[in-house]
Amino acid sequence: MRTSTFSLTSLPLFLLFFFFFFTLKAITAKNLIPETCKKCVQHDPNLSYKFCVTSLQAAPNSSSADFRQLGIISMNLIRQNMTSTRQHIKHLLKNKKLEKVLRVYLEVCLELYSDATPDIKQALRSYKAKQYRDANVRVTAVCDAPVTCEDGFHEREGLVSPLTKRNNDAFQLSAIALSIIHMLGSLGFKLI
């Protein structure tokens, strides 16, 4: 008896899709956020489970969101963080008594966050269009902004970053979005 090539090559893909589909289907609205965050932490060990759950649960409409909508929520949280951090930096720069060195690093951070803002907006558009590869690239670029900003303060001995928490939050939010994008990509959704 001859087995068709289609069934042999398609069976593993079908089983993988079937497994992920029913795994996600089994996650009810009540535990969607904790289960999603567990999977996100498995994907990125630098991500805090508690931060993930707290951030997503605090977002409006998250309690009724499905898995894909959590990706949109996570990117909106990044956008809000970027906007808030830019405003905070601008406020800090208004201080006329600010050390010159600190001012230079804050100006660099302001530029980094300003440059990242269009990327997160484009990432959100790409995500909504199910162009996950582009969304991944854009969120990765956004993730670089807080890391580069924070690293700059550590270049100068004795200089303390006034943005550590905000930078960490931006990094964590980006890690959540990247994990969700990765999971959607592994489910076989449109990657181009």
C-alpha positions in Angstrom: 0.0 0.0 0.0 1.4 3.4 -1.0 1.2 6.3 1.4 0.8 9.7 -0.2 3.6 12.3 0.2 1.0 14.8 1.4 0.0 12.8 4.4 3.5 12.1 5.5 4.7 15.7 5.3 1.5 17.3 6.4 0.8 15.1 9.4 3.5 16.6 11.7 2.4 20.2 10.8 -1.3 19.3 11.4 -0.5 17.7 14.7 1.5 20.7 15.8 -1.2 23.1 14.8 -3.9 20.9 16.4 -1.9 20.7 19.7 -1.4 24.5 19.8 -4.9 25.3 18.8 -6.4 23.1 21.5 -3.9 24.3 24.0 -4.9 27.8 23.4 -8.6 26.9 23.2 -8.4 25.2 26.6 -7.2 28.4 28.1 -10.3 30.1 29.4 -10.8 33.9 29.7 -10.2 33.5 33.4 -6.7 32.1 33.1 -5.7 33.4 29.7 -3.4 36.1 31.1 -1.6 33.9 33.6 -1.2 31.0 31.1 0.0 33.4 28.4 2.6 34.9 30.8 3.8 31.4 31.7 4.4 30.7 28.1 6.1 34.2 27.7 8.4 33.5 30.6 9.4 30.1 29.0 10.2 32.0 25.8 12.2 34.7 27.5 13.7 34.0 30.9 14.5 37.7 31.4 10.8 38.4 31.6 9.2 38.6 35.1 6.0 36.5 35.3 4.6 38.8 38.0 5.3 41.9 35.8 3.6 40.2 32.8 0.5 39.3 34.7 0.2 42.6 36.5 0.7 44.6 33.3 -1.7 42.7 31.2 -4.4 42.5 33.9 -4.2 46.2 34.5 -4.9 47.0 30.8 -8.4 48.0 29.9 -10.4 45.2 28.1 -7.7 42.6 28.9 -10.2 40.5 31.0 -12.3 39.8 27.8 -9.4 39.6 25.4 -8.4 36.6 23.4 -4.8 35.5 22.9 -4.3 37.6 19.7 -5.8 40.7 21.4 -3.3 40.3 24.2 -0.6 41.0 21.6 -2.3 44.3 20.7 -2.7 45.2 24.3 1.0 44.5 25.0 2.0 46.8 22.1 -0.4 49.5 23.3 1.3 49.2 26.8 4.7 49.7 25.1 3.4 52.8 23.2 2.0 54.3 26.5 5.3 53.6 28.2 7.3 55.2 25.4 5.1 58.3 25.5 5.2 58.6 29.3 8.9 58.1 29.4 9.5 60.7 26.8 7.4 63.2 28.8 9.3 62.3 31.9 12.6 62.9 30.3 11.4 66.2 28.9 10.4 67.2 32.5 13.8 66.2 33.9 15.6 68.2 31.2 13.7 71.4 32.3 15.7 71.4 35.5 18.2 74.1 35.0 20.4 72.7 37.9 20.8 69.3 36.2 24.4 68.1 35.9 25.8 68.6 32.4 26.8 64.9 32.1 23.3 63.7 33.2 21.7 66.1 30.7 23.7 64.6 27.9 22.6 61.1 28.7 19.0 62.1 29.1 19.1 63.8 25.7 20.4 60.6 24.2 17.6 58.7 25.9 15.0 61.2 24.7 16.2 60.6 21.1 16.2 56.9 21.5 12.6 56.9 22.8 11.5 59.4 20.2 13.0 57.2 17.4 11.3 54.1 18.9 7.8 55.6 18.9 7.2 55.3 15.2 8.5 51.7 15.3 5.9 50.6 17.9 3.2 52.3 15.9 4.3 50.4 12.8 4.6 47.2 14.8 1.0 47.5 15.9 -0.1 48.1 12.3 1.9 45.1 11.1 0.6 42.9 13.9 -3.0 43.8 13.1 -2.4 43.0 9.5 -0.9 39.6 10.6 2.5 40.5 9.3 4.2 39.0 12.3 7.7 39.0 10.9 7.6 42.8 10.4 6.0 43.3 13.8 8.8 41.2 15.4 11.5 43.3 13.7 9.8 46.5 14.8 9.3 45.5 18.4 12.9 44.2 18.6 14.0 47.7 17.5 11.8 49.2 20.2 13.3 46.9 22.8 16.8 48.3 22.0 15.9 51.8 23.0 15.5 51.2 26.8 18.5 48.9 26.9 20.8 51.4 25.1 19.4 54.2 27.2 20.2 52.4 30.5 23.6 51.1 29.3 24.6 54.7 28.6 24.3 55.7 32.2 26.5 52.8 33.2 29.3 54.0 31.0 30.1 56.7 33.4 31.2 55.6 36.9 29.1 57.0 39.7 26.3 58.2 37.4 22.9 56.9 38.5 20.2 56.5 35.9 16.9 58.3 36.8 15.2 56.0 34.2 16.1 52.5 35.5 12.5 51.5 36.3 11.0 53.0 33.2 13.7 51.4 31.0 13.1 48.0 32.7 9.4 48.3 32.2 9.8 49.1 28.5 12.1 46.1 28.1 9.7 43.8 29.9 6.7 45.1 27.9 8.7 44.5 24.7 9.6 41.0 25.8 5.9 40.2 26.4 4.9 41.4 22.9 7.8 39.6 21.3 6.9 36.3 23.0 3.2 36.6 21.9 4.4 37.4 18.3 6.7 34.3 18.5 3.9 32.1 19.7 1.5 33.3 17.0 4.3 32.7 14.4 4.9 29.2 15.7 1.1 28.4 15.3 1.6 28.7 11.6 -0.1 32.1 11.1 1.0 34.3 8.3 4.6 35.3 8.9 5.0 37.5 5.8 
